Amino acid sequence: MHTLERIKYILLTLGLFLLFIASIFYYQSQHPFQDSLETTGTVMKIINFDDSGFNQTGKTSLFVNFKTLTNQLIEFRLQIHQDSNYYQVGEKIALIYSTSMPSKAIIKPTPSLASKVSIWANLGCLLILAFIAIHLKDFKQQHKIRYLRHNGVEIKTVVRNVELDPELEAKGLKPYRICTEWLAPDHSALHIFKSDYLLFDPSDMLEDIQVTVLIKEDNPSEYYFDTSFLAIKPKSPSFKW
């Protein structure tokens, strides 16, 4: 499998894994109790008090009531960090409570951009988007290759040289590229063709050969560089049974 192909599916796997982790965190946030149930409560009273001792706004206390499935009226107090103006008396809010202990109710959490759910989900989505971008680029390239294989004009090109990408070489990689040239039949232009990057030096395989390139009939700049001749053929055994 091509290196880019492996990277593509690694990105997809990691993206799906991160989305799976995000879904677990989301489920846990929506089911904080083993017997969690959702309901709607009503804000009955709001008290904003100072718990710092420096005349600064502290926590806000909400007095909320709701009815359980058995029609039991539960009243409880919640301490939140939002300003008292965030809620209004008589406002309906979503709650999650435990059926065994209804007084242990909490406000239903909504994921924020800084929450674990959002962070893991966003990272997962970015990786999946990267997979889609690479896949679409690869699909477009494969479509072009299939078109040229069926409709392209086959030409024989002369090997010019084997080059190394200096930027990638500086990063410790050694990607080789075959460069060939072809003179148009009407001698109007000399066209240069380059292969995909190779992870080995093909110089020893290029002696006294012409390399096949498939070009678009009216546009030689669109081409497919055939490197199938570089496949190492298995050697037959030197002995016979």
N, C-alpha and C positions, 0 to 999 in steps of 0.2 A: 504494500500500500504506500502511496506517495506520502512524503512528510506532511505536506499541507492537508492531505486527506485525514491523516491521523490527528493533526491539531484540530481540525474542524470537528471531529467527533468527540475529542476530549473536551472541547468547549461546550458542546451540546450536553455531554454527560454531566459536567460540572454545573452547568446552568440548571438542568433538571434536578440535580441533587440539592442545589441551593433553594430552588422553589419548593422542594419537598420539605426542607428544614423550615422554610418560612411558613408553610402550611401547618406544620406541627406547632410552631410558636403561636400561630393565629388560633388554632384549635384550643390550645392551652389557655390563651387569653379569654376566649369565649366560653370556656368550661372550667372555671377556677375550682369548682367543687365536683365531687363525684356524682352528685345528683343535681346538677345545675339546671335551672329553668330561667327563661327570660320572661320579663313582665314590664309593665309600665307603671311608674310611680309618679306622685305629685309632690312638688316642693311646697311645704306648708309654711316654713319659716327659714329665714336666712340671718345668721349672726356672723359679723366680721369682727374678729378680736385680735389683739396684739399679743403674741407669745414670745417676742424678742426682747421686750423691755426697753427699747430705744425708739418708741413711738413710730415704728414702721409697720406696714401692713403685714399681718401674719396669716394664719390659715383662716379659711372660711368654713363655718359649720352650716350644714344643710339639715333641716328636719324634714324627713320624707316619709310618706306612707304609701302603702300599696296593698293589694289583696292577693292572697295566694289562690291556688287552684281549688282549695276547700272553702274559699270565700272568707278566709280569716284576714282581718285587718291588722297589718303590721305597721308600727311606727318606729322609726329608728333615726339615729343621728349619723351623718357622714361628715368627715373632715376632708376638705379638698384644698388644693394649692392655688386654684384660680381666684381671681378677684370676685368680690360679691356681685359685681355687675354682670358677671358671666351668666348667672341664673336669675330667674325672676320667680317671685311667689306665684304659685298656681301653675307653673310650667310643668309640662309632662316630660319625664326623662326615662330613658331605657335603663332597666336594672337587670342584674343577674343575682339570683338568690339560691340558697340551698334548701331543698324541700324538707330536710331533717332539721335545719336550723334557719328558718326564714329571716331571723334578725341579722344574720351574717350576709347581708346583701351589699352589693357594690354597684357602682355606675358601670354600665356596659362600656368597655374600652373601645376606642376607635384608633386604629394605627396612625401614628404621625410619621413624618419623614425621618425622624430621629429614632423611631422605635425599632426593635430587633426585627419585627415582621417586615417593615418597609426596607430596611437595609439589606436583609437576605434576599427579599423578593426582587429588589432593584438590581442587585448584583447578578442574580440568576437571569433576569430579563436581559441585562446587558450582554451576558455570555451567549444567550440564545440568539440575540440580535446579531452578534458577531458571527455565530454559526450560519445564520440565514444569509448574511452579506457574503461570506466566503462561498457558501453553497451556490448562491445565485451567480457569482462571478465564475465559479467552476462550471456551472451548468451552461452559462453563455459560451465559455471556452470550449466545452465538449460539443455544443451545438455547432460551433464554427468548425471544429475538426471534422465532425460527421459530414457537414456540408462540403468541405474541401475534399474529403475522401471520395465522395460520390460525384462531385461536379468540378473539382479543381483540375488544373492542368499540371501534369507531372513534368518537372524539368530536372536536369542533372546539373548540379552546381559543383564548383571547384573549392576545395578546402583552402581557406585563407590563413587562419590561425586558430589557436585555442587560447582564450583569454580568461583571466581571473578577475572577479569583481573586487576592486580595491577596498570598497567600503565594508563588504562582508568579510574580506580577508583580514581587515584590521580588527574585526570582532572575533577572530580565532577560527573562522570557517574558511573552507577552501572550495567554493563553488566554481566549477569550470563551465565554460560555454564555447560551443563550436561556432566559428564564423565562416561562412562560405560566400562566394560571389558568383554572379551569373550575368553575362552580357546579353542584353535583349537582342533578338534576331536582327532588328533593324539598326543595331549599334547605337541606339539613341541614349541608352542609360546603362550604367553598371549597378546592379542591385546587390545589396548586402543582406544576408539572412543569418539569424542567430537562433541557436537551439535553446531549449529550456536549460536551467541550471542542472549540472550533473555533480554528483558527490565523488567523482573519481576523474583522474586525468585520462582522457580518451586518445591522447596523442599517438600512442602505439597502434591504435586501431584505424588510423586515418591515412596510412601510407598507400599511395597509388590507388585511391578510390574516389569516386564521385558520389556526392551525397544527394539523395532524392528529396526534393522539396515540392510540395503541392501549393500552387498559387491560384488566386482568383484570376480568371481570364483577363478581365479588364482592370485589375488592380493588384499588381504584384506585392504591394505592401501588406496585403492580407494573405498570409501563408501558413502552412503547417510544415514544420521541420521534422522529418521522419528520422528518429534515432533508434528505430528497431534493429538496425544493423549492429548496434553496440551490444546487443544481448550476448552474453557469454554462452557459447554452445558447450554442452557437456562433452568431455572427451571420452572417446570409446576406449574400453580397457585394452591394454597392450597384450593380453593373453587370450587364448581361446580354450573353451572347455573341450 
